[in-house]
Amino acid sequence: MIKLDSAEYAKRRKALMEKMSPNSIAILASAPVTVRNRDVEHPFRQDSDFYYLSGFDEEHSVLVLIPGREHGEYVMFCQEKIKEQEIWTGRRVGPEAAPEVLGCDDAFPVTDIDDILPGLIEGCDRIYANLGTSPEFDRQLMQWVNHIRAQVRSGATPPHEFSALDHLLHEQRVIKSDAEVAVMRHAAEISAEAHTRAMQTVRPGMREYQLEAEIMQIFMAAGSRWPAYPSIVGSGDNGCILHYTRNDDVINDGELVLIDAGCELDYYASDITRTFPSNGRFSEPQRALYQLTLDAQYAAIEATKPGNHWNQPHEAAVRVLTTGLVELGLLSGEVDELIESLAYRQFYMHKTGHWLGMDVHDVGEYRVEGEWRTLAPGMVLTIEPGIYVAPDDESVDEKWRGIGIRIEDDVVVTQDGCDVLTKDVVKEIADIEALMSA
């Protein structure tokens, strides 16, 4: 399995510290442990920002960056290795091995943080932190600062500014390195295989969750322990529910099946949606709306290139969809007026894409100083137009009702256009029907 090496994390820390103001400190806590029920915990998933800078996936840890510190700029607080606890919860790195394993300059037991961290903060002018993410950690941070403030008469110098760490870090995360793209490409290939498997496996009479199980089997067999988000397997009019995750209905003959699923690999997400007929053959209404959605996606992909702004792929998709909906009789009027009045939102109510990375809806601004940001090489995004005709929409012919279609691919912006990372799973009507018939 492709994984990032320690040099990649060191490069990220260096880049972040170069953006920090002089005489400052950055403090970032690991993700909290969350309880599922009583004494059962949800599977732990590290905070994306924390992992982005460290590659460390243990809970109860705190990462500290102090640019220019004489005794080392990168400090980690983590759990101690205690044999009796490791028997129950698994092996830990521990402070002794952390410098070698994580590349930090110093490492201390997290139980000693109240004694050590105020001394690292004291004398710094500014603290960078993700305030508001964890109220509990925010309180702890203020306790450390107040401890320093209480020592002012003894000569202590408390920080006088707080800055949002994510303002710097999330902009850094928007542009993916070659190493990151390689991991995301591998995740996309695994997810493409899973969607192919779903098309080959589906049969009328199955439950949606049985198809979900086929997808999960491919993910895990290929080395991905988790989906990047709860998988959507919506058959029939369940495909018109954008975030449908019950996945417990029977898949009926003649229905479309909409699957939105992607694996996570070394903390990087993939995100694919495919829509296909349960019996392997599109009906004429399904075929018409599917081809229109695919044409819109191709137009959006064509508009995804350096120099274009973020919203241009969406605008391209909307124009194709609106024109086609008029031609098919689902909308009536002038195309420009229908677009301006947002009339298309009756059938297409979401944007055409989102950033993709360590989070499936990844970090990064879509607007800069009030304007759509310009696309640049290294940005990774989804392209996912759709058409959703509500089953009770009496404004359209009955043959269209209950049809939900979305086609989604992951693309990375290149020097002269974009590269579709998820191209290994078919989406042309003829190719889908040929695959399913085989």
PLY file of the C-alpha trace (Angstrom):
ply
format ascii 1.0
element vertex 438
property float x
property float y
property float z
element edge 437
property int vertex1
property int vertex2
end_header
0.00 0.00 0.00
1.28 3.48 -0.88
2.04 5.57 2.21
3.67 8.94 2.69
7.18 8.94 4.15
8.60 10.99 7.03
10.20 13.50 4.66
6.74 14.54 3.43
5.59 15.37 6.97
8.83 17.24 7.72
8.36 19.32 4.56
4.84 20.24 5.66
5.94 21.32 9.13
8.72 23.42 7.64
6.33 25.11 5.21
3.88 25.91 8.00
6.53 27.33 10.33
7.81 29.58 7.55
4.35 31.18 7.42
4.08 31.69 11.18
4.97 35.09 12.62
8.26 35.53 14.52
8.32 34.42 18.16
5.16 32.32 17.88
4.00 28.82 18.81
1.49 26.44 17.22
-0.40 23.96 19.41
-2.60 21.22 17.95
-4.40 18.46 19.82
-5.23 15.00 18.53
-8.85 14.07 17.87
-10.96 13.28 20.92
-12.07 9.75 21.69
-15.85 9.50 21.27
-18.15 7.06 23.02
-20.52 4.96 20.92
-22.54 3.56 23.78
-21.71 3.00 27.46
-18.10 1.77 27.55
-17.81 1.13 23.80
-15.91 3.70 21.76
-16.21 4.63 18.11
-13.16 3.58 16.07
-10.56 6.30 16.54
-9.77 8.47 13.54
-7.02 11.04 13.97
-7.70 14.74 13.39
-6.77 15.49 9.78
-4.68 18.58 10.57
-2.81 16.70 13.30
-2.08 13.76 11.00
-1.16 16.06 8.12
1.71 17.47 10.19
2.80 14.35 12.05
1.63 11.09 10.46
0.86 10.05 14.07
-2.43 8.26 14.71
-2.50 7.89 18.50
-5.12 9.59 20.65
-4.36 11.77 23.72
-1.50 13.56 21.98
-0.52 17.20 21.50
1.75 18.54 18.73
3.73 21.74 19.27
5.73 23.74 16.72
8.06 26.53 17.90
9.96 28.10 14.99
13.52 29.00 15.94
13.52 27.17 19.28
17.13 26.44 20.20
16.44 22.95 21.52
14.26 21.87 18.61
11.20 23.23 16.84
8.97 20.13 16.89
7.71 18.82 20.24
5.25 15.97 20.81
3.32 15.05 23.94
2.03 11.47 23.81
0.98 8.53 25.95
3.61 6.60 27.85
4.26 2.94 27.15
2.61 1.12 30.04
2.58 -2.63 29.62
-0.60 -3.22 31.61
-2.53 -0.72 29.49
-1.05 -1.90 26.19
-2.40 -5.39 26.90
-5.90 -3.90 26.70
-5.61 -1.16 24.10
-2.61 -2.00 21.93
0.98 -0.88 21.52
2.02 2.75 21.77
5.01 4.62 20.41
5.84 6.29 23.74
7.93 9.42 24.40
11.24 7.55 24.33
10.81 6.25 20.77
8.86 9.22 19.42
11.87 11.26 18.20
13.07 8.37 16.05
9.61 7.24 14.88
7.99 10.65 14.36
11.00 12.85 13.69
10.24 15.19 16.60
13.01 16.99 18.44
11.55 16.38 21.90
8.82 14.16 23.26
7.21 14.14 26.70
4.49 12.14 28.46
1.15 13.82 27.88
0.50 13.51 31.62
3.31 16.06 32.17
1.87 18.63 29.75
0.58 20.98 32.48
4.09 21.25 33.89
5.98 21.61 30.58
3.82 23.36 28.00
3.34 26.67 29.88
7.13 27.00 29.86
7.16 26.57 26.08
4.36 29.12 25.64
5.91 31.70 27.99
7.73 34.40 26.07
5.93 33.74 22.77
4.01 36.67 21.33
1.39 34.65 19.44
-0.33 31.27 19.75
-1.66 29.50 16.65
-4.42 27.02 17.48
-7.61 25.57 16.02
-9.84 27.38 18.50
-13.45 26.24 18.58
-12.71 22.69 17.44
-12.61 21.24 20.95
-14.11 23.31 23.80
-12.34 21.09 26.30
-8.93 21.73 24.75
-9.72 25.45 24.42
-10.30 25.58 28.19
-7.06 23.73 28.83
-5.16 26.12 26.57
-6.55 29.13 28.43
-5.57 27.55 31.74
-1.96 27.38 30.54
-2.08 30.99 29.38
-3.69 32.14 32.63
-1.00 30.29 34.56
1.61 32.42 32.76
-0.42 35.59 33.31
-0.45 34.90 37.03
3.36 35.00 36.97
3.66 38.43 35.31
4.90 40.11 38.50
7.67 37.55 38.58
8.77 38.53 35.09
6.77 36.05 32.99
5.67 37.21 29.53
2.32 35.79 28.37
1.30 35.71 24.69
-0.87 38.64 23.63
-2.32 37.30 20.37
-4.24 34.22 19.28
-4.45 33.29 15.60
-6.40 30.60 13.77
-3.99 27.85 12.80
-6.39 26.55 10.18
-6.17 29.84 8.28
-2.56 29.00 7.40
-2.74 25.23 7.40
-5.86 24.73 5.32
-4.57 26.88 2.50
-1.45 24.71 2.53
-3.59 21.58 2.32
-5.46 22.81 -0.80
-2.49 22.14 -3.09
-1.56 18.45 -3.11
2.01 17.26 -3.60
2.92 14.53 -6.07
3.12 12.10 -3.16
-0.39 13.00 -2.01
-1.79 12.62 -5.51
-0.18 9.18 -5.75
-2.01 8.05 -2.60
-5.28 9.53 -3.84
-4.85 7.85 -7.21
-4.44 4.48 -5.47
-7.53 5.13 -3.32
-9.44 6.02 -6.51
-8.37 2.80 -8.18
-9.59 0.73 -5.22
-12.92 2.55 -5.19
-13.29 2.15 -8.95
-12.82 -1.61 -8.53
-15.50 -1.62 -5.82
-18.02 0.19 -8.03
-17.26 -2.20 -10.87
-17.89 -5.10 -8.50
-21.25 -3.59 -7.49
-22.38 -3.37 -11.12
-21.36 -6.99 -11.69
-23.05 -8.24 -8.51
-26.38 -6.41 -8.34
-29.52 -8.45 -8.86
-33.19 -7.50 -8.37
-34.31 -8.79 -4.99
-31.05 -7.98 -3.19
-30.99 -5.62 -0.23
-29.09 -2.37 -0.62
-26.81 -3.29 2.29
-25.80 -6.50 0.53
-24.43 -4.36 -2.30
-22.73 -2.14 0.29
-21.07 -5.27 1.71
-19.61 -6.08 -1.71
-18.09 -2.60 -1.83
-16.65 -2.86 1.68
-15.11 -6.23 0.86
-13.15 -4.70 -2.03
-12.07 -1.74 0.11
-10.73 -3.88 2.93
-9.18 -6.57 0.74
-7.14 -3.83 -0.94
-5.87 -2.40 2.36
-8.41 0.32 3.11
-9.80 -0.14 6.60
-12.61 2.39 6.31
-14.85 4.14 3.83
-14.10 7.85 3.57
-17.75 8.58 4.48
-20.94 6.56 5.05
-21.70 4.78 1.79
-24.89 5.63 -0.08
-26.66 2.75 -1.82
-29.99 4.12 -2.97
-32.28 2.12 -5.23
-35.37 3.52 -6.93
-36.54 6.82 -5.52
-34.03 6.48 -2.65
-31.59 7.81 -5.24
-33.41 11.15 -4.99
-32.33 11.48 -1.33
-28.94 13.16 -1.55
-27.49 11.76 1.71
-29.44 8.50 1.93
-27.55 6.04 4.15
-30.19 3.63 5.51
-29.28 1.19 2.73
-31.91 -1.34 3.82
-34.49 -1.40 1.01
-35.04 -4.20 -1.48
-33.62 -3.46 -4.94
-36.50 -3.95 -7.38
-36.38 -4.97 -11.02
-36.21 -2.01 -13.40
-35.00 0.47 -10.79
-31.81 2.50 -10.95
-29.25 2.04 -8.19
-27.23 5.09 -7.14
-24.03 4.26 -5.25
-21.92 7.04 -3.74
-18.96 5.37 -2.03
-15.23 5.83 -1.69
-12.47 4.32 0.41
-9.99 6.12 2.65
-6.34 5.22 2.23
-3.61 6.55 4.57
-6.08 9.26 5.61
-6.87 10.30 2.00
-10.39 10.09 0.61
-11.78 8.98 -2.70
-15.36 9.80 -3.72
-17.16 8.11 -6.63
-20.81 7.99 -7.62
-22.22 5.73 -10.30
-25.85 5.08 -11.24
-26.90 1.94 -13.09
-30.02 -0.20 -13.73
-30.65 -3.09 -11.35
-31.45 -5.43 -14.25
-28.63 -4.28 -16.50
-30.73 -2.33 -19.03
-31.69 1.35 -18.89
-35.30 2.19 -19.70
-35.83 5.01 -22.19
-36.60 7.69 -19.54
-33.63 6.50 -17.45
-31.41 6.52 -20.52
-32.41 10.08 -21.46
-31.77 11.56 -18.03
-28.59 9.55 -17.54
-27.08 10.71 -20.84
-27.97 14.30 -19.99
-26.20 14.00 -16.63
-23.15 12.45 -18.29
-23.02 15.23 -20.89
-23.13 17.78 -18.07
-20.28 16.03 -16.31
-18.13 16.01 -19.43
-18.75 19.75 -19.85
-17.75 20.38 -16.23
-14.58 18.28 -16.56
-13.67 20.23 -19.72
-13.99 23.46 -17.72
-11.72 22.19 -14.93
-8.33 23.66 -15.83
-5.81 26.22 -14.57
-6.95 29.81 -14.95
-10.66 29.00 -14.76
-12.36 29.88 -11.51
-13.91 27.41 -9.08
-17.50 27.91 -10.22
-16.93 27.55 -13.98
-17.33 23.73 -13.98
-20.63 24.19 -12.12
-21.78 26.84 -14.57
-20.94 24.54 -17.50
-22.88 21.65 -15.96
-25.89 23.83 -15.15
-26.12 25.11 -18.74
-26.04 21.60 -20.21
-28.56 20.29 -17.67
-30.97 23.20 -18.08
-30.85 23.00 -21.87
-31.48 19.27 -21.79
-34.32 19.53 -19.26
-36.06 22.00 -21.57
-35.59 19.70 -24.56
-37.03 16.76 -22.59
-40.00 18.82 -21.38
-39.21 18.86 -17.67
-38.63 22.63 -17.77
-40.13 25.24 -20.05
-38.83 28.68 -20.93
-35.68 30.40 -22.11
-32.50 28.67 -20.91
-30.76 31.87 -19.75
-33.82 32.97 -17.79
-34.22 29.53 -16.21
-30.58 29.59 -15.12
-30.85 33.12 -13.73
-34.02 32.26 -11.79
-32.44 28.99 -10.52
-35.39 27.04 -11.92
-33.08 24.06 -12.52
-32.82 23.58 -8.75
-36.13 21.72 -8.87
-34.07 18.85 -10.30
-30.48 19.78 -9.45
-30.09 21.36 -6.03
-26.40 20.98 -5.16
-23.06 22.22 -6.45
-21.08 20.29 -9.05
-18.14 19.53 -6.78
-16.09 20.09 -3.65
-12.46 19.94 -2.57
-11.16 16.43 -1.88
-8.22 15.35 0.25
-7.79 14.13 3.81
-11.44 15.05 4.38
-14.00 14.02 1.79
-15.29 17.62 1.86
-11.78 18.93 2.18
-10.57 22.21 3.63
-9.85 25.37 1.68
-11.73 28.50 0.70
-13.87 28.53 -2.43
-13.81 32.31 -2.58
-10.87 34.65 -2.04
-11.64 38.29 -1.25
-15.19 37.79 -2.45
-14.27 36.23 -5.81
-14.31 32.59 -6.88
-10.77 31.32 -6.48
-8.73 30.39 -9.52
-8.01 26.72 -10.15
-4.32 25.77 -10.03
-2.26 22.59 -10.54
-2.37 20.28 -7.54
-5.93 21.07 -6.53
-8.13 17.96 -6.25
-11.90 18.20 -6.52
-14.96 16.18 -7.39
-17.16 16.67 -10.46
-20.65 15.37 -9.65
-23.70 16.71 -11.50
-27.02 14.99 -10.96
-30.71 14.96 -11.77
-33.30 14.10 -9.12
-36.99 13.93 -9.99
-39.03 13.62 -6.82
-41.47 10.66 -6.84
-44.36 13.02 -5.96
-43.50 15.77 -8.47
-46.79 16.19 -10.34
-45.37 18.98 -12.52
-43.66 16.42 -14.76
-44.76 13.38 -16.72
-45.09 10.28 -14.55
-42.39 8.43 -16.52
-39.71 10.74 -15.03
-40.81 10.54 -11.39
-38.59 8.82 -8.86
-35.50 8.80 -11.07
-32.35 9.88 -9.23
-29.01 10.02 -11.07
-25.57 11.27 -10.05
-22.23 10.68 -11.78
-19.15 11.64 -9.79
-15.43 11.49 -10.47
-12.31 12.77 -8.70
-10.03 15.03 -10.71
-6.66 16.68 -10.09
-5.90 19.95 -11.84
-2.78 19.66 -14.02
-0.67 22.18 -15.95
-2.98 22.13 -18.97
-6.28 20.68 -17.78
-7.17 17.93 -15.34
-6.60 14.22 -14.81
-9.56 12.01 -13.87
-8.31 9.79 -11.04
-11.42 7.59 -11.05
-11.58 6.81 -14.77
-11.21 3.05 -14.23
-14.92 2.57 -13.55
-17.16 2.76 -16.62
-19.89 5.39 -17.01
-20.98 5.32 -20.68
-24.39 3.69 -21.07
-23.13 1.07 -23.54
-20.17 0.22 -21.31
-22.34 -0.16 -18.20
-24.80 -2.44 -19.99
-21.97 -4.50 -21.51
-20.27 -4.90 -18.12
-23.48 -5.94 -16.40
-24.48 -8.38 -19.13
-21.11 -10.09 -18.87
0 1
1 2
2 3
3 4
4 5
5 6
6 7
7 8
8 9
9 10
10 11
11 12
12 13
13 14
14 15
15 16
16 17
17 18
18 19
19 20
20 21
21 22
22 23
23 24
24 25
25 26
26 27
27 28
28 29
29 30
30 31
31 32
32 33
33 34
34 35
35 36
36 37
37 38
38 39
39 40
40 41
41 42
42 43
43 44
44 45
45 46
46 47
47 48
48 49
49 50
50 51
51 52
52 53
53 54
54 55
55 56
56 57
57 58
58 59
59 60
60 61
61 62
62 63
63 64
64 65
65 66
66 67
67 68
68 69
69 70
70 71
71 72
72 73
73 74
74 75
75 76
76 77
77 78
78 79
79 80
80 81
81 82
82 83
83 84
84 85
85 86
86 87
87 88
88 89
89 90
90 91
91 92
92 93
93 94
94 95
95 96
96 97
97 98
98 99
99 100
100 101
101 102
102 103
103 104
104 105
105 106
106 107
107 108
108 109
109 110
110 111
111 112
112 113
113 114
114 115
115 116
116 117
117 118
118 119
119 120
120 121
121 122
122 123
123 124
124 125
125 126
126 127
127 128
128 129
129 130
130 131
131 132
132 133
133 134
134 135
135 136
136 137
137 138
138 139
139 140
140 141
141 142
142 143
143 144
144 145
145 146
146 147
147 148
148 149
149 150
150 151
151 152
152 153
153 154
154 155
155 156
156 157
157 158
158 159
159 160
160 161
161 162
162 163
163 164
164 165
165 166
166 167
167 168
168 169
169 170
170 171
171 172
172 173
173 174
174 175
175 176
176 177
177 178
178 179
179 180
180 181
181 182
182 183
183 184
184 185
185 186
186 187
187 188
188 189
189 190
190 191
191 192
192 193
193 194
194 195
195 196
196 197
197 198
198 199
199 200
200 201
201 202
202 203
203 204
204 205
205 206
206 207
207 208
208 209
209 210
210 211
211 212
212 213
213 214
214 215
215 216
216 217
217 218
218 219
219 220
220 221
221 222
222 223
223 224
224 225
225 226
226 227
227 228
228 229
229 230
230 231
231 232
232 233
233 234
234 235
235 236
236 237
237 238
238 239
239 240
240 241
241 242
242 243
243 244
244 245
245 246
246 247
247 248
248 249
249 250
250 251
251 252
252 253
253 254
254 255
255 256
256 257
257 258
258 259
259 260
260 261
261 262
262 263
263 264
264 265
265 266
266 267
267 268
268 269
269 270
270 271
271 272
272 273
273 274
274 275
275 276
276 277
277 278
278 279
279 280
280 281
281 282
282 283
283 284
284 285
285 286
286 287
287 288
288 289
289 290
290 291
291 292
292 293
293 294
294 295
295 296
296 297
297 298
298 299
299 300
300 301
301 302
302 303
303 304
304 305
305 306
306 307
307 308
308 309
309 310
310 311
311 312
312 313
313 314
314 315
315 316
316 317
317 318
318 319
319 320
320 321
321 322
322 323
323 324
324 325
325 326
326 327
327 328
328 329
329 330
330 331
331 332
332 333
333 334
334 335
335 336
336 337
337 338
338 339
339 340
340 341
341 342
342 343
343 344
344 345
345 346
346 347
347 348
348 349
349 350
350 351
351 352
352 353
353 354
354 355
355 356
356 357
357 358
358 359
359 360
360 361
361 362
362 363
363 364
364 365
365 366
366 367
367 368
368 369
369 370
370 371
371 372
372 373
373 374
374 375
375 376
376 377
377 378
378 379
379 380
380 381
381 382
382 383
383 384
384 385
385 386
386 387
387 388
388 389
389 390
390 391
391 392
392 393
393 394
394 395
395 396
396 397
397 398
398 399
399 400
400 401
401 402
402 403
403 404
404 405
405 406
406 407
407 408
408 409
409 410
410 411
411 412
412 413
413 414
414 415
415 416
416 417
417 418
418 419
419 420
420 421
421 422
422 423
423 424
424 425
425 426
426 427
427 428
428 429
429 430
430 431
431 432
432 433
433 434
434 435
435 436
436 437
